Amino acid sequence: MTKPLKILLMLLLTVFSLFAVTFTIYFFNLDMKLTSKIEPIFLKHYDKIKRDLYL
């Protein structure tokens, strides 16, 4: 195989792999599932922050 063909093949494989990963994340709604697991940690942190209640 020539060098440009190898580079093109690697580029196509990389693009397809990234598409497959992002499609899987989208299809199974994994981003929101991860967010729901992390939310209690964020809430605990932001509930500790002192707030200025005056507008």
PyMOL commands that set and color helices and strands:
alter all, ss='L'
color gray80, all
select helices_A, chain A and resi 3-27+30-48
alter helices_A, ss='H'
color red, helices_A
deselect
rebuild
show_as cartoon
